[in-house]
Amino acid sequence: MKYIRYIYSLQEESFYQLLTEYTKGVEILDRKDGNVIFAVYEKLDHLEPLQVQEVRIKHPKSYLRTIRVKDFLIVPYGIKTLFINPGMAFGTGLHPSTQVCLLLIDEFFKRGWTAIDVGCGSGILSIALKKLGAKEVLAIDIDQVAIRECKKNAKTNGVSIKCIKARPQDVKETYDFLCANLEIDIFRKEMKHIKPLFNKRAVFSGIYGREELEELLEMLKDLRTVKIKKLKGWYGIVVEK
Ligand SMILES: C[S@@+](CC[C@H](N)C(=O)[O-])C[C@H]1O[C@@H](n2cnc3c(N)ncnc32)[C@H](O)[C@@H]1O
């Protein structure tokens, strides 16, 4: 942000008189021979500035950081927090395939859409979808432990997610958005059941290296590929219908 800074000099007595009336911030720069040199961020009536400076100030928000102090995590306002205890399920958020998926969900998911998370694990992606304003989220996994952890994590995060033990072919409804962080072997077997589950956009991840990427793109060639993102060798792909 750009500001104009006005530097003035006043005799001490006049300066303290000004302080009694002036309600905004005054920065005292120096005191010399009974005078006070000070700066304000607007022009003062009836006074000639010693200097007028253009200053660039970073927005206070840009100084905010997430800080950990022992068991306290101090999070700046506006950051979306995901509280995850994965238990024995996959999905701490440390794996690049989860991170690439989160980045693409953040970019391509639209508030108000319905969504399905295939292979929810800890529920990390489902919770993110809810925090981004999903109308309804169905989280499925073949692992009962994942379902239990996903339900617990949804509760901890104060979001409502339907978590069920199911395979893609068990789901009969269609959702606006789909995310699936699986593996190439699973995509080979399940893609024909996964594709009918969404009608707008989908994010696929869990793909490592060029060869797997090419194979997945071949499986998705009847859809429009809108983005391919790579993170530490792991690919995420966004497709549209
Ligand atoms: C790599 S983990 C992803 C966890 C979490 N979504 C994430 O992004 O961190 C894949 C999950 O898919 C589940 N899974 C494997 N095969 C599946 C299938 N055919 N249908 C549904 N879930 C499956 C696994 O049990 C596992 O929890």
The ligand as an SDF file (V2000), in Angstrom:
LIG
                    3D

 27 29  0  0  0  0  0  0  0  0999 V2000
   -3.8690  -42.7010   -0.9470 C   0  0  0  0  0  0  0  0  0  0  0  0
   -5.1820  -42.8970    0.1610 S   0  0  0  0  0  0  0  0  0  0  0  0
   -5.9240  -41.2610    0.0690 C   0  0  0  0  0  0  0  0  0  0  0  0
   -6.4430  -40.7290    1.3950 C   0  0  0  0  0  0  0  0  0  0  0  0
   -6.9020  -39.2920    1.3640 C   0  0  0  0  0  0  0  0  0  0  0  0
   -8.0040  -39.1110    0.4470 N   0  0  0  0  0  0  0  0  0  0  0  0
   -5.7740  -38.3360    0.9690 C   0  0  0  0  0  0  0  0  0  0  0  0
   -5.8580  -37.7210   -0.1110 O   0  0  0  0  0  0  0  0  0  0  0  0
   -4.8110  -38.1860    1.7320 O   0  0  0  0  0  0  0  0  0  0  0  0
   -6.2650  -43.9250   -0.7510 C   0  0  0  0  0  0  0  0  0  0  0  0
   -7.4740  -44.4300    0.0020 C   0  0  0  0  0  0  0  0  0  0  0  0
   -8.2940  -45.1170   -0.9420 O   0  0  0  0  0  0  0  0  0  0  0  0
   -8.8600  -46.2450   -0.3480 C   0  0  0  0  0  0  0  0  0  0  0  0
   -9.2310  -47.1750   -1.4460 N   0  0  0  0  0  0  0  0  0  0  0  0
   -8.4390  -48.0700   -2.0750 C   0  0  0  0  0  0  0  0  0  0  0  0
   -9.1370  -48.7050   -3.0380 N   0  0  0  0  0  0  0  0  0  0  0  0
  -10.3950  -48.1910   -3.0310 C   0  0  0  0  0  0  0  0  0  0  0  0
  -11.5710  -48.4350   -3.7880 C   0  0  0  0  0  0  0  0  0  0  0  0
  -11.6070  -49.3340   -4.7720 N   0  0  0  0  0  0  0  0  0  0  0  0
  -12.6810  -47.7200   -3.4870 N   0  0  0  0  0  0  0  0  0  0  0  0
  -12.6780  -46.8100   -2.5010 C   0  0  0  0  0  0  0  0  0  0  0  0
  -11.5920  -46.5430   -1.7440 N   0  0  0  0  0  0  0  0  0  0  0  0
  -10.4560  -47.2120   -2.0060 C   0  0  0  0  0  0  0  0  0  0  0  0
   -7.7890  -46.7350    0.6030 C   0  0  0  0  0  0  0  0  0  0  0  0
   -8.3400  -47.5270    1.6280 O   0  0  0  0  0  0  0  0  0  0  0  0
   -7.1830  -45.4240    1.1100 C   0  0  0  0  0  0  0  0  0  0  0  0
   -7.7970  -45.0120    2.3010 O   0  0  0  0  0  0  0  0  0  0  0  0
  1  2  1  0
  2  3  1  0
  2 10  1  0
  3  4  1  0
  4  5  1  0
  5  6  1  0
  5  7  1  0
  7  8  2  0
  7  9  1  0
 10 11  1  0
 11 12  1  0
 11 26  1  0
 12 13  1  0
 13 14  1  0
 13 24  1  0
 14 15  1  0
 14 23  1  0
 15 16  2  0
 16 17  1  0
 17 18  1  0
 17 23  2  0
 18 19  1  0
 18 20  2  0
 20 21  1  0
 21 22  2  0
 22 23  1  0
 24 25  1  0
 24 26  1  0
 26 27  1  0
M  CHG  2   2   1   9  -1
M  END
$$$$
